[in-house]
Amino acid sequence: MMYYVYLLKDRFGKLYIGFTSNLKRRLKEHASGKFKYLSLRRPIKLIYYEAYLSKLDAKERERKLKKFKNIYAGLKSRLKNSLKMSKEKV
């Protein structure tokens, strides 16, 4: 089984970090408005994801991205061109 840490962009340009073991299903759930946080921010767009064999590694990566601003800023810096491209309407 694989585990995923993913980055979504909402219609207002805000980024959302999440963790799941089924990325395809989770994206459908976000798109359908199942989760309160993004339900009013739809549509959403997948910007980036990382895959892990270890659930613990994936959860730790998600935690660090959410907790430590410098790690999150580093990821955003690595994705600067992708984030620019995603400025188009979602």
Backbone as CSV, one residue per row, in Angstrom:
resi,resn,N_x,N_y,N_z,CA_x,CA_y,CA_z,C_x,C_y,C_z
1,MET,0.844,-1.179,0.000,0.000,0.000,0.000,0.887,1.239,0.000
2,MET,0.416,2.263,-0.697,1.121,3.545,-0.746,0.357,4.569,0.075
3,TYR,1.094,5.566,0.550,0.517,6.670,1.311,0.963,7.963,0.647
4,TYR,0.095,8.946,0.658,0.336,10.166,-0.105,0.186,11.413,0.755
5,VAL,1.088,12.346,0.522,0.965,13.705,1.040,0.711,14.546,-0.202
6,TYR,-0.316,15.378,-0.147,-0.695,16.113,-1.350,-0.941,17.585,-1.054
7,LEU,-0.862,18.376,-2.109,-1.060,19.809,-2.022,-2.153,20.198,-3.012
8,LEU,-3.199,20.828,-2.499,-4.312,21.281,-3.328,-4.347,22.797,-3.336
9,LYS,-4.912,23.342,-4.396,-5.139,24.778,-4.477,-6.628,24.990,-4.663
10,ASP,-7.198,25.900,-3.866,-8.630,26.166,-3.991,-8.881,27.327,-4.955
11,ARG,-10.135,27.665,-5.158,-10.482,28.692,-6.143,-10.012,30.083,-5.741
12,PHE,-9.654,30.282,-4.479,-9.151,31.568,-4.016,-7.621,31.635,-4.033
13,GLY,-6.990,30.539,-4.442,-5.530,30.499,-4.495,-4.875,30.002,-3.223
14,LYS,-5.651,29.638,-2.215,-5.102,29.111,-0.966,-4.676,27.663,-1.166
15,LEU,-3.612,27.286,-0.474,-3.089,25.931,-0.573,-3.529,25.102,0.630
16,TYR,-3.723,23.818,0.400,-4.172,22.881,1.424,-3.275,21.655,1.368
17,ILE,-2.782,21.203,2.508,-1.931,20.017,2.595,-2.737,18.899,3.236
18,GLY,-2.660,17.700,2.656,-3.381,16.572,3.215,-2.582,15.281,3.126
19,PHE,-3.140,14.247,3.722,-2.531,12.923,3.780,-3.623,11.899,3.517
20,THR,-3.304,10.840,2.759,-4.279,9.786,2.483,-3.573,8.518,2.020
21,SER,-4.317,7.420,2.074,-3.800,6.169,1.522,-4.422,5.891,0.152
22,ASN,-5.409,6.704,-0.244,-6.060,6.532,-1.548,-6.268,7.917,-2.154
23,LEU,-5.296,8.348,-2.943,-5.303,9.707,-3.472,-6.487,9.959,-4.410
24,LYS,-6.773,9.023,-5.262,-7.869,9.188,-6.218,-9.212,9.387,-5.490
25,ARG,-9.458,8.539,-4.508,-10.699,8.635,-3.741,-10.769,9.957,-2.969
26,ARG,-9.647,10.348,-2.347,-9.630,11.569,-1.551,-9.881,12.800,-2.421
27,LEU,-9.318,12.815,-3.625,-9.551,13.953,-4.520,-11.029,14.039,-4.911
28,LYS,-11.656,12.891,-5.141,-13.093,12.877,-5.451,-13.898,13.396,-4.260
29,GLU,-13.503,13.015,-3.059,-14.198,13.479,-1.861,-14.066,14.999,-1.702
30,HIS,-12.868,15.518,-1.925,-12.670,16.966,-1.845,-13.508,17.672,-2.914
31,ALA,-13.487,17.136,-4.128,-14.231,17.755,-5.230,-15.737,17.745,-4.993
32,SER,-16.223,16.753,-4.276,-17.658,16.646,-4.024,-18.108,17.504,-2.837
33,GLY,-17.167,18.053,-2.090,-17.512,18.884,-0.947,-17.721,18.111,0.339
34,LYS,-17.243,16.891,0.402,-17.432,16.057,1.586,-16.783,16.642,2.847
35,PHE,-15.672,17.312,2.668,-14.950,17.865,3.803,-15.234,19.356,3.945
36,LYS,-15.589,19.761,5.137,-16.043,21.123,5.403,-15.041,22.192,4.963
37,TYR,-13.764,21.986,5.269,-12.773,23.032,5.009,-12.762,23.465,3.542
38,LEU,-12.791,22.523,2.633,-12.710,22.869,1.215,-14.068,22.937,0.525
39,SER,-15.139,22.592,1.203,-16.443,22.520,0.540,-16.880,23.859,-0.053
40,LEU,-16.575,24.959,0.605,-16.946,26.272,0.082,-15.858,26.887,-0.785
41,ARG,-14.757,26.180,-0.937,-13.618,26.694,-1.700,-13.440,25.977,-3.036
42,ARG,-14.413,25.164,-3.388,-14.332,24.435,-4.650,-14.525,25.382,-5.820
43,PRO,-13.994,25.035,-6.976,-13.272,23.803,-7.278,-11.844,23.834,-6.735
44,ILE,-11.262,22.663,-6.629,-9.890,22.513,-6.155,-9.055,21.874,-7.256
45,LYS,-7.752,22.049,-7.139,-6.839,21.496,-8.145,-5.652,20.859,-7.433
46,LEU,-5.307,19.644,-7.848,-4.121,18.983,-7.314,-2.891,19.647,-7.914
47,ILE,-2.010,20.122,-7.047,-0.787,20.797,-7.483,0.416,19.856,-7.408
48,TYR,0.440,19.013,-6.363,1.641,18.220,-6.088,1.284,17.084,-5.146
49,TYR,2.014,15.973,-5.280,1.895,14.905,-4.283,3.199,14.148,-4.168
50,GLU,3.378,13.525,-3.023,4.523,12.657,-2.751,3.974,11.306,-2.330
51,ALA,4.602,10.234,-2.761,4.164,8.882,-2.409,5.190,8.229,-1.481
52,TYR,4.671,7.505,-0.488,5.504,6.834,0.508,5.042,5.395,0.698
53,LEU,5.976,4.511,0.972,5.628,3.141,1.351,5.239,3.080,2.818
54,SER,5.809,3.948,3.614,5.569,3.957,5.053,4.513,5.002,5.433
55,LYS,3.496,4.560,6.123,2.465,5.476,6.624,3.076,6.489,7.580
56,LEU,3.992,6.020,8.425,4.627,6.919,9.394,5.430,8.017,8.709
57,ASP,6.143,7.664,7.629,6.912,8.667,6.888,5.985,9.718,6.275
58,ALA,4.885,9.275,5.706,3.941,10.204,5.074,3.298,11.122,6.107
59,LYS,2.886,10.571,7.228,2.259,11.385,8.276,3.253,12.392,8.850
60,GLU,4.500,11.977,8.996,5.536,12.873,9.506,5.795,14.009,8.520
61,ARG,5.824,13.699,7.230,6.029,14.728,6.196,4.871,15.740,6.219
62,GLU,3.646,15.237,6.306,2.489,16.128,6.367,2.581,17.023,7.605
63,ARG,2.903,16.439,8.735,3.005,17.196,9.980,4.055,18.297,9.869
64,LYS,5.212,17.959,9.301,6.277,18.955,9.170,5.893,20.067,8.205
65,LEU,5.236,19.720,7.113,4.805,20.755,6.170,3.804,21.708,6.813
66,LYS,2.934,21.167,7.652,1.931,22.001,8.302,2.508,22.808,9.467
67,LYS,3.480,22.258,10.159,3.991,22.885,11.382,5.145,23.859,11.139
68,PHE,6.029,23.519,10.228,7.245,24.297,10.042,7.170,25.135,8.763
69,LYS,7.076,26.435,8.941,6.911,27.363,7.814,8.065,27.287,6.819
70,ASN,9.284,27.070,7.308,10.433,27.044,6.395,10.403,25.816,5.487
71,ILE,9.908,24.695,5.978,9.797,23.494,5.139,8.719,23.710,4.078
72,TYR,7.602,24.280,4.503,6.504,24.590,3.580,6.953,25.606,2.534
73,ALA,7.691,26.619,2.958,8.206,27.634,2.034,9.165,27.001,1.027
74,GLY,9.966,26.038,1.477,10.879,25.343,0.574,10.133,24.580,-0.502
75,LEU,9.050,23.931,-0.119,8.236,23.199,-1.100,7.617,24.178,-2.090
76,LYS,7.078,25.279,-1.592,6.475,26.273,-2.482,7.518,26.856,-3.433
77,SER,8.742,27.030,-2.948,9.816,27.533,-3.796,10.147,26.531,-4.909
78,ARG,10.174,25.242,-4.558,10.435,24.199,-5.559,9.333,24.134,-6.605
79,LEU,8.135,24.517,-6.216,6.972,24.412,-7.111,6.561,25.754,-7.711
80,LYS,7.443,26.744,-7.662,7.054,28.100,-8.062,6.470,28.161,-9.467
81,ASN,7.026,27.426,-10.416,6.486,27.459,-11.778,5.144,26.744,-11.871
82,SER,4.998,25.657,-11.148,3.714,24.950,-11.124,2.636,25.810,-10.484
83,LEU,3.001,26.513,-9.429,2.029,27.388,-8.766,1.634,28.549,-9.669
84,LYS,2.583,29.065,-10.444,2.269,30.134,-11.406,1.296,29.624,-12.457
85,MET,1.564,28.408,-12.958,0.690,27.825,-13.979,-0.713,27.616,-13.428
86,SER,-0.806,27.321,-12.164,-2.104,27.018,-11.576,-2.885,28.284,-11.224
87,LYS,-2.337,29.461,-11.547,-3.075,30.695,-11.287,-4.259,30.846,-12.226
88,GLU,-4.255,30.044,-13.285,-5.410,30.036,-14.164,-6.599,29.580,-13.350
89,LYS,-7.778,29.919,-13.782,-8.996,29.504,-13.073,-8.987,27.993,-12.909
90,VAL,-9.301,27.558,-11.722,-9.341,26.119,-11.409,-10.569,25.524,-12.024
